[in-house]
Amino acid sequence: MIANPMEDLRPVVRALRRSPGFAVTAILVLSLALGANTALFDTLYRALARPLPYPAAGRLMLVWETVPRSEWPELPLSFPNYTDLRDQNGVFEDLAAWHGSGELSFTLTGAVVPRSVPYAMASANLFGLLGAVPALGRTFVPEEDRPGGPRVLVVSHRFWSEALGADPAAVGRTLTLDGEPYQVVGVLPASFRFVNHPAEPDVWIPLALDPGGRGRMFARPVKYLGVVGRLGPGVTPGQAATEVVQIGQRLSQSYPVPNPGWGFSIEPLAEHVSGLLRPSLLLLQGAMLLVLLVACANLASLLAARGNARRHELAVRSALGASRGRLARQLLLEAAVLGFAGAAGGLVLAVWGRDLIRAVAPGGGGPLAFLDPLGQVEPLGGVTLLFGGGLALLASLAAGVVPALRLSRPGVGAALRSGSAVTGRRDAGTFRAALVVAEVAISLILLLGAGLLLRSLDRLRQVDPGFRAEGVLTAELALRRGKYDSGDRMTGLASDLVTRLAALPGVTAAGVVEQLPLSGRDQATDIRLEGEAPSPFESSRAVHYRSAGPGYFEAMGVRLLRGRLIQLQDGPQASAVAVVNQTMARRLWPGQDPIGRRVALSVEALVFDRDGPPRLDFARAFRTVVGVVEDVHHNSLTGAAPPEMWVPYAQRPTRNLAIVLRTAGDPAILAGAIREAVTAVDPDQPVGLISTMSDRVGASLAPPRTQAGLVGFFALTALLLAVVGLYGVLATLVAERQREIGLRLALGATSARVLRLVLREGGRLISIGVLLGLLGGLVAGRLLARLLYGVNSTDPVTFLLVPLVLALAALAACWIPARRAARVDPMTALRAE
């Protein structure tokens, strides 16, 4: 006869209701562990396992240019190289290109307030390749993706909703961007995600309408295009890789000046998208699985202690005819009820926890940063719910199976009749002691990992960024095309702004720069030294470059080491000059004085003829080095600063610039003054992001800080559970050995000796757990090595201090039951027996 499950469930629920403290504690512990694990799994699944939202996403490949001896193993393609690859390959059924970066921005006029509109460019076939079905209208047609084609654009769903009021008649509407009319031909669906760094573009224009013109469209050395292709039927990634390498070799031979030894490589799109996220998320998932193990051990310990207290009840039920299977089923059902109650609470916590996890995930990086897989807020999917339920079931079984088997084994009836349960208590104590050893070991592994991450974060905080961030306010501008098409106009606006802002009370220095440190924006080119024989491009001597105005170095707090800084007299008609950083001076002129040396940037040597491709004229591009400044960490605080050069803004004006103010007080209070100054100079010029440099430095430290904080929180949670478990084991030990302790005291043992006896038992468990934890910590350190900065994975400070702290915390947990044992009244203990 099959038992009715409700017959077993009802007594379990009643038993838990009679012990609310036990039930709440167990459910809370499991809710925290299961919720965090479920949130992390959902994030991992979306980032690493779920197919990308494109048709046949597994066959989508990114194409990169590869550069020998370069600091960048992967680079975007130039337009000529893209068209050659598109026309010569036989492995891609479709090959599309795009360009999107934080520096591409239009100014939308005609609205109440001028608005900066981030944009991206795409070949006409990109949206079709990615399966983007427009919500309204259409995407680009080939006739629009040709030089001289009509000015058309496709808008994002967000822009359509926010700026165009979700107008169903938006298709066909004309927008004025940088003074030019563009017709809206389509609205992308809300689900479409591709470019995301530093923000998703509001509008897309055809690649042939590139406002950069011939400078990018016909310059083979200018690498700026992302290229994605879908493999043809039956083509394997290996076959595609072989063919693109061969095409790259042919182009390198055909165009030896811009492409010396350069080539192509491919990478699955999904791998690139998940690459930045994988290390951080796997780290956290591993940490949370360890916490779940500690939670399971703690629950098993609680169930064992609860079962030991119920031995009399179980023995009575066994004597009345309850089978071992019935007893085991009820004990397992009790663990399952607790597990699934914890899972229900965990799912609620998982929804909240996903937002916290996003703080750990790194943002855009590399030459092409796009498709943030964590960017959309979605409900927990079926796979995640199955994972959460399965994890709850496994946790329940892991925590309940051993206590259930032990407490339901034959002989409990005999133990009742004999009136003795000493053997069962001893077995229970051994089982719970083993669980405590495991908890201590796992806690130590987590604490060592957190300690290494905190030490790494401390080293990062000590890194000298090369500038003084305190008291510095910045504001980004994207000058409008049409109005700012000449160098004189761009320089005039920058000069007027700096003059106005430098006169504000509290401002001690002001300047402009093309790209701010830690802004996520960068650019590099190769160089030619004066006196060198003509040679191909040498990527191993790539130099990062940007324009800067007078006062920039003073405002940013960059220290001058030799020579002078950029000055007002370095105008467009003056001699071409440059300021270099310490690394560039040391690398190019080792042991020599760099002041007075002449160097040319290849990007400035490009000459665009009317009838033909661009050519290089280095003679017109040489600049004289007039100053050397300390190294500035431009992209991140990790790693060495690369060679870097600044040229006077008046000699190389750009539409993208940032204002930098050094103030004597709180810089944030001048944000309004910056907006007023820009409006006074040009009422139609929008102001971009305004932030302090301290905030930028803090943002660059956010991922490692959050990683260390979360792992530290997990480690402290595990430590708390281990300490509670250790306390419970020793408290039970004292209660079970009360008669023995009473006899010892009656026979002359001192309270101090009894105290040492209990502490010795706790110390034995702690020692075994610490030893096992150290061994596990060595393995964990090797896994963390790639996330550490300036810290060895076996850092002696961490491996000495962390076990000491854990041991002290654990011994503190042993002290209370030890003191209780030392205060036992011998006569009371013997009388109780």
N, C-alpha and C positions, 0 to 999 in steps of 0.2 A: 504493500500500500504506500503510495507516494504521499509524503508529508506535505501539508499545506504550508507554504512559506510564511503566511501570516501568523501561523502558530508559533514560529520561531521569532518573527519580527516583533510581535507585540511585547513579549517579555524583555526583549533587548531595549526597546524604547522606554519601557517602564523603568528598567534598571538605570538607564542613562538619565532619566528624569529625576531619579533619586540621588544622583551624583552630579548636580549641575556644575560644580567647580571643575571636576574632572572633564566633563563633556565640553565645557566652554574652552578650557585650556587646550585640549586636544584639537578642537575645531579651529581655534585661532592659529595655533602653530601650523597646522596643515594649510589653512587658507593663505597665510603669508607665503609659504613655500610653493604651493601649487599655483597661486596667482602670479608670482614672479616668474615661475617657469613657463606658464602658459603665455604670458605677455612676451617673454623672450622668444618662445617658439614661434608665435605669430609673426613677430618681427623678422626672425630668421627665415621663416617660410616665404614671406613676401619679398625679402631681399635676395635670398639665395636659391630657393627651390621653385617658387611659382613661375610659370612661363611668363615672359614679357608680353604686354598687351598688343602684340602685333601678329599678323598672319605668318605662320611658319617661322616663328621667332627663333627656333633652334637653328635655322639656316641663314640667319642674318649675321654678317661678318663686318667688323670695322676694318678699314684699310689704313695703315700707317706708313709714313716714311721713316725709314731707319737711317740713323746717322752714325757712322763709325766714330768711336772715341768721344762720343758726346755725353753730356750729363743727362740728356733726355733720350732714352732708348726709343721713344715713340714720339713722332711729331705729326701734325696735320699735313695735308698735301697742298702744294701750290696748284693754282688753277690749270696751268698747262700740263703739269704732271697728271692731274685728275682726268683731263680730257684725253690724254694719250692712253692712260690706263683703261678708261671707259671704251675707247675705240679699238684697242688692241687685244683685250682679254676675251677668252672664250669660256670662262668658268662661271661668270655671274650672269644670271638672266636679267638682272637690273642693277644699276649702280647709280646712286644718287649722292648729292653733296649738299652741305649746308655750312653756314657760318653764323655763330652766335656767341657773344661774349658780353661781359659787363660794360664794355666801352661802346657798344652800339646803341645809340639812343637818338630818337627824333624829339623835336619839341612840337607838341600839338598846340596850335593857336586857333583862335576863334571861340574858345570856351571862356568862361568867366575868369578862370585863373589858368595861365599857361601850365601845361603838364608835360613832364618828361615821359616819353613812351619808349620803353626798351623794344628793340626789334631784332629779328634774325632774318637771314637770307636763305633761300632754299631753291634747289633746282626743281623744275616743274614736276618731276616724277617722284619727289621725296614723299609726299603725302600718300600717293598711291602705293608706294612700296611699303609704307608703314600701316596701310589699311585704314587711314583716317577718312571716315565718311563725314563730310561737313554737315553741321546741324542746319545751316542755311546756305543757299547758294552753291558754290563750287570752289575747287582749288585751282591752281594755275594750269594753263594749257601751254604746250610747247611754244606757240607763237608769242607768248608773253615773256618767255625766258630767253630773249635774244636782245643783243645791244640795240638800243633805240626803240624797244617795245613800249607798250603803254604802261603808265604808272598805276599799278593795281596792287592790292594787298589783301591778305586773308587775316582776320582778327581772331584772337583767342576768345574762348567762351567767357572768360572772366572780364576781359575788356569790353566785350559786347554787353555784358550785364551791367558793369559799373559805369563805363564812360558813354555807352550808347543807349543806356536805359532799357536794355533787352528789347529794342525796337524790332519787331518782325520785318519791318521795311528797311532795315539797315543796309541790306545788300543793294548796291547801286548808289549809296550815299558817298559823298566826297568829303574827305578829311584833308585839312591843310597841315602838312608835316614839314618842318623846316622851310616853310614858305612855299612848298610845292603841293599841288593838288594830287591826291591819290584816291582812286575809286575802290570801295570795298566790294569784293566779288564773292566773299564767302565768310562763314563763321565756323570755326573748328568745334568739334564736339567737346563737351565738358570733360570727358574721360581722356582726351588726348594729352599725353605727357611726353616731352622729349627734352628739349633744352631747358635747363633749370638753374644754371649758374651765371651770375649770383641770384638771378630771379628768372622766372619764366617770361619769355617775350610777350609783349602785348599784341604785336603785329608781325606778320611775315611778308617779305617782298621777294620777287623773283631774283635769283642769283645774278642775272644779267643786269639788273638795276643797281648793282653794287655802287654806293656813293663813292667808294674808294677809286672807282674808275680803272683806267689802264694800269695804275700802280699795282693793283692786285691781279687783275684779270690776265695780264700778259707777262708778269714777272715770275719767272720760274723759281727764283730763290725765295719768294715770299710764301711762307708756309702758314696757311690760315684756314684751310677747308677740312671739315670733317667729312669723311666718305664712308658710306655704308652700302653694302650690297647683299643681294640674296643669291645664294648658290643655285646654279642651274640643276635640273633634274639629274640625279645620279652622280653629281660631282661631290667628292669628299673634301673636307677641309684641307687634307694633305695635298690633294691635287691642286686645289686653289692656291695654297701657299707656294707650291713649286712654280706655278705659272706666274704669279705676281712677282716672285723673286727674279725670274728670267726677264720679265718686262722691265723691272728696275735696273737690271744689269745692262739691258740694251739702251735705256735712257741715259744711264751713267756714261756709256761710251759715246752716245750721240751728243750729249750736252756736258762735256767734261768740266766746264767752268762752274756752273751752278750745282751740278750733281756729281762731284767726284767721289766715287765709291758709295754713293747713297743707294738705297733700295727701298723695297716695299715689304711689308709683312701684314698678316691678317690676324685678327683676334675675334673670337665669338663675342657678339654684342653683350650677351648675358653675363659673361665672365668679367667684362670691363665694368659693367654697371654694379656688380656685386663686389668687385675687388676691394674697394676702399672700406666697405662695411664689414667684410667677413672677419677680420682679426678681432675687432672690438666686440662684435656680437657673439662670436664663438667663445671669447673670454668670459663674457657675462653668463652665457648659457652654462658653461662649465662650472662657474662659481655657484650658480643657482642649483645645479644638480647636486653639488656637494652639500649645499644647505638642505636640499630635500632629503639627502641621505641622513643628515643629522636629525632632521625632523622625524624621519621614519624611525631612527634609532630611539629618539626620545619618546615617540608614541609607543614603540614596542616596550620600552622600559616602563611607561605608565601602565600599559596593559598588563605587563607582567606583575607589577606591584598590585594593581587592582585585582588581578586573578589570584594572586597569593592571598590577598585578604578575603577572597571568596572561596578559598579551598574547602572550607566547611560546608558551604552551600553546595558546591559541586559534588563533594563526597556524598552528601545526603541525596542529591538527585541521582547519582550513580547507584547508590544503595537501593533506591526506589525503582530502579530498572532502566534509567536513561542510558542509551547506548553511547559508546565513545564518539561515534559519528555525530550523534545529536548534540552532544556537548561541544565538540569541535566546531560544528556548524554554527551554533549560537555565538561562540566566541569570535569566530571569523565574521559573522554577520554584524556583531558589535563594531569590529574594526572597519567593516565596509560602510556602515552607517556613518561613522565618524569621518571616513575618507570622503564620501560623497557629499556630506555636509560641508566639509572643508573645500571640496571642489566647487560647490555652489558659491561659497564666499570668495574662492580664488578667482572665479570668472568675473565677478564684480571688480575685484582688485586688478585683474588683467587689463580691463578696459582703461582704467586710469593709468596703469603702469606703462602702457605703450607710449604715452606722451613723454614720460620721464626717460624712457630708453632712447627716444629720438635725440635727446641732448647729448648722448654719447656718440651717436653716429656721426662720422666726419662729414663735412660738407664737400663742395666741389673741389676738385683738384686735378692736376695734370692739364695738358693742353686742350682737352675736350672734356668738359664736365657737364653731364646731362642725365636726364631720366632718373630723378630721385625716386627709388622704389618705395620709400617711406613717406612720400609727399602727400598722399591722399589718406584721409581718415576714413577707414572702412569698418563696418561691423565685423566681429569675430566670425570667421568663416567656418564651414563644416569641418575642414581638416583640423583647424585649431580646437574646435569643440571636441572632436574625437580624441585629439591628443590629450586635452585636459581630462576628459573622462577616463581614458586609458591610463594616464599617469596616476589619477586618483585610485583606480583599481589596483595598480601595481603597488602604490604606496600602502594601501590598506593590507594587501597580501603580505608585503615585506614586513610590515609592522606587526601583523596579527598572526601569521602562520606559526611561528615558533612558540609564542605563548599558548596558542590554541592547542597545538599538538602536545606540549608539555603538560598542560593542565588537564587535558582530557585523557591522558594515558591510563592504562589499567593500573589499579593499585590504590586509587584515591579512596575507594571504599575500605580497603584494609587499613589505610592510614587513619580513617575516621574511627574504625573499631579499636585500633590500638591507641588512639588518642594522641598520636604523634605525627607531626608533619615536618620534623627536623630535616629529613633528607630532601623533601621538596623545597623547603626554604633555602637549603644550601644550594640546590640546583638553580633556584630562582636568583639567588645572590650571584652565582657564577655567571649566569646569562646576562644579568643587568650590569655586572662589572665589565663584561666583554663589550657591551654596548657603549658604556662610558668611555672605555679605551678608544673605541672607534670614533666617538664624538670628539674627544680631545684631539685625536690625530687629524681628523678632517678640519676641525677649527683651526689648528695650527697651520695646515696647508693654506687655508684661506687668509689667515692673518699674515703669513709670510708673503703671499701674493699681494695683499693690500699694502704691506710694508714696502715691498719693492716699488710698487706704483707710486706710493707717497714719496719715497726717496727720489724717484725719477722726477716727479712733479716739483719737488723742492729744488732739484738741480735746474730744471727749466726756469723756475722763478729767479734763479740766480744768474741766468744768462744775461749778459749785457747786450741789449738789442742794437746798440750803436747810436741810440738817440735817447733823449730824456722825455718820457711820455707825460710826466706830471705837468699840468697846467697848459696842455696843448689842445686846441680845438680845431677840427677840420671840417670842411664842407666840400662836397663834390659837385662839379658843374659839367654839363655836356653842352657846349656852345652850338647854337643853331646854324645849320648849313644855310646857304643863301645870304644871310646877314653877315656871317663870319667866314667868308670864303678867302679872305686875304690875311696874310701874316700881320699886317699893320693893325687890322681891326681886332684880331685876337690878342695881340700884344697890348693894344690900347685898353681893351677891357680889363685885362689882368693888371695893368699898371694902375688904372683908376681904382680898382677894387683894393689893391694893396695899399695905395695912398690913403683911401678913406678909412680902412680898417686899422692901419697903423696909428692913426690919429685918435682912436678911441681910448678913453680912460682905462687903464689897466692892461693895455696891450703893450708888450715890450718888444715884440718882433713879429713881422708878417711876411709871408712869401707865398709863392705858388709852385706846384710841382705837377708833373704829368700823372704820376702814379704814386699813391701813398704806400708806405711800408705796411705789410700785413693786410693789404686790401684785396688780395687774391688776384691781382692784375700784374702782369709782367711781360717783358718782351726782351728778345736777345737777337744778336746778329754776330757774324764773324767780323774780323778786323784785318787791317793791313798796316804794318809799321813802315814808317818812312825809311827808304833805302833798301827795302826788301825787293827781291826779284819777283816779277809777276808769277803768281801761283794760283792754283785752284782754291776754292773756299776751304778753310781749315776749321771744321766744326769743333776741334778740340780747343780752339781759342775763342769760343763764343763769349761775347761780352754782353751783359745786361745794360741797357741804356734807357735814359729818360731825360726829359727837359725839366729844368728848374729855374726859378727866377731869383733875383737878388733878395736876400733875406730869408730864403728857405732854410738853409743850413742853421742859421741862427735861431729861427723859429722852432725848428725840429730838435735843436740841441745836439747836432752832429759836430763832433770835435774836429777842428782843422789840425792836421799833423805837419803839413809842410806847404809852403807857397801861399796862395790866396784863394778866396772863394769867388763865386760868381758875383759880379758887380754891375751897377747901372750902365757903365760904359761898354759892357759887352753887348752892344746892340747889333742889329742886322748888318750894318756897314762896317763894323769893327772886325778885327782878326778873329777867326774861328778858334774858340778855346774850349777846354773841357776840364772838369774836375774828376779825378779817378779815386777809387777806394784803395785801401792798403793792400788788399789781395791782388788787385790788378797791377799795382806798381811793383809788388814783389815778384809776381809771376812773369811779367813782361820785361822788367828791367832789374833782374836780381843783382843786388850789390851796387846798383847805380842810382844816380839822382834822376827821378822821372821828370822833374820840372824842366820844361823846354822841349821834351820829346814830342814827336808828332805821330799821330795815329788817326786812321780813317775807319769809319764804320761803313760796312758794305751797303747797308740800307741807305746811307746818304750818298753813296757813290753811284747809285742807279740813275741812269739818264734815260728818259723816255722819248724816243724819236717819233716823229709823226708817222713815218712809214717803216715800221719794223719793230722787232722786239726790243725790250730795254737792253742797255749795255752798261758796263761798269767803267766809270771814269774816276779812279782813285785820286788822281792829281788834284781834282777840285774839292775833294772831301776831307783833306787832312786838317786835323785840329791840333793845337798846341796845348799840352798839359800844363795848367797853371797852378794846380793845387792837388793835394792828397788829403783825404779825410779818412776817418776810422771806418771800419767795416760796418755796414748796416744790414741787419737780418731783414731782408725785404719780404720773403715768402713765408718764413716760419722761424721760430726760435731754435729749431733743431738743425743740425748740420752746419757746415762752414759757409760763410758768405761767399758767393761767387764773384768773379771780377765784375765791376760795375763802373759805369761812367755817367756823369751828368753833364749836359750841355746847356748853355743859356737859353731860356725860354724865348727870348727875343730873336735868337738865331734859328730856333726850330720850334715855332709855335704849334700847338696842338689844340684841337677842339675839346678834348677831354683834359680837364685840369682839376686840381684840388687846392683850396685855400687853406693855409696853415697859419694859425695865430698862437703865439705864446703869451700867456697872461700871467699877471701877478696874483690873481685870485682864482675863484672858481670859474673855469672856462665855459661851463655849460650856460652861464647867464648871458653870454654874448651870442647865443644862437639867433635870437631875434635881430640883433644888430647886423649879423651877416645877411639875413634875408632882406633887411631894409636897405643895406648897401647895394646888394645886387639889383633890387627893384629900382633904386635911384639911378643906377648906371644903365639898366636895360629892363623896363617894365615887363617885357615879354620873355625874359630869361628865367626858366624855372631853376630852383635850387634842389640838388639831390640830397643824399644822405649827409646829415650833420651829426658828428660824433666826436668824442674826445679820444685822444690816442691811448689814454689809459683803458678806455672801454675796448679799443681794438686789441690791445695787448691781452686784456682779460678774456676777450672772445677767442683769441688764439689758444689760450690755455684751457678753454672750457671742456673740450673732449677729454684730455688726460685728467683734468680735475674731477670730472664727473665719473670717469672710469674708476679712479682711485676711491672716490667717495662711495660709489655703489658697491664695489668689492669690499671696501672697509665696512660698510653697513652689513653686508652679507656675513662677513667674518665675525663681526660683533654679535650678530644674531646667533650664529652657530656657537660662538663662545658662551653666550648666555644660556643656550640650550644645554651645552655640555656641562656648564657649572651647575645648572639646576639638576641635570641627571646625576652628576657626581654627589651632590648634596642628598638627593633621594636615595642613592645606593647606600651611603654611609648612615643616613638616618635610619633606614630599614635595618642595616647591620646592627646598629646600636639597639634598636627595639628588639630584634630577634635574639641578641646575645645579652639581654639585660640580666638574665639569671647568672650567666657566666661572669659578667662584670661584677655583679653583686657578690658572688663567691670570691672573686679575686680581691675585692675590697675588704670582705670579711676576714680573709686570710692574711691581710696585712699589706696588700698592694696600695701604693699611694695614688692620689688623684693624678699627679704628674705622669706616673707610669701608664695609667689608663689613657690619658690624653695622648701620650706618645704612641700607644698601641693603635688607636684609631687614626691618628695622623699618618702613621707608617703605612697603614692599609691604603689610605687615600693617596699617599705619595707613590706607592707602588703602581697604582693605576695611572697616575699622572705621568710617571717616568716612562712607562711602556707607551702611552699615547704620544708623548713628546718625541720619543725615538722614532716611532712610525711616522709621525708628522714631519719630522726633519727629512726623512727619506723621501716622502711625498713632496715636500717643499723643494727639494733639489730638482725633481722632475718638473714641477710647476714653474720654477724659475726659468728652465730652459724653454718652456713653451711661451713664457712672457718676454723672452729676450728681445724680440723685434719691437715690442711696445715700450721698451725702457730707453731712457736717455741719460747717459753719464753714470749709469749704475750697472755693476756686474750682476748677472743672474744669481750669483752666490755671494752677494754683498755681505761681508762679515758683520757689519753693524746690525743689519736686519736679522741675520740668522743667530745673533747673540741676544739682542734685546727682546725680540718678539717671543721666543720660547720662555724667557725669564718672566715677561709680563703675564703670559698665559699661566705659567706655573704658579705665580703669586696669586692670580685670580682664583685658580683652582684650589690652592691651599686655603684661601680665605673661605671658600665654600666648605672645606673640610672642618674648619674651626668650630662651627656651631654644633654639629653633631658630636665632635670630639669633646667640647666643653660639657655638653649634655651627658655624655658617658661618664666624664670625670665627676659629675655631681650626683650620680646615682646613689640613692640611699640603700645600703646593703640589705637591711632588714625589710624594707618595702619591696625590693626586688625579689627576695626569697619568699616573702609572704604571698606575693602575687603568683609565684609558681605553685 
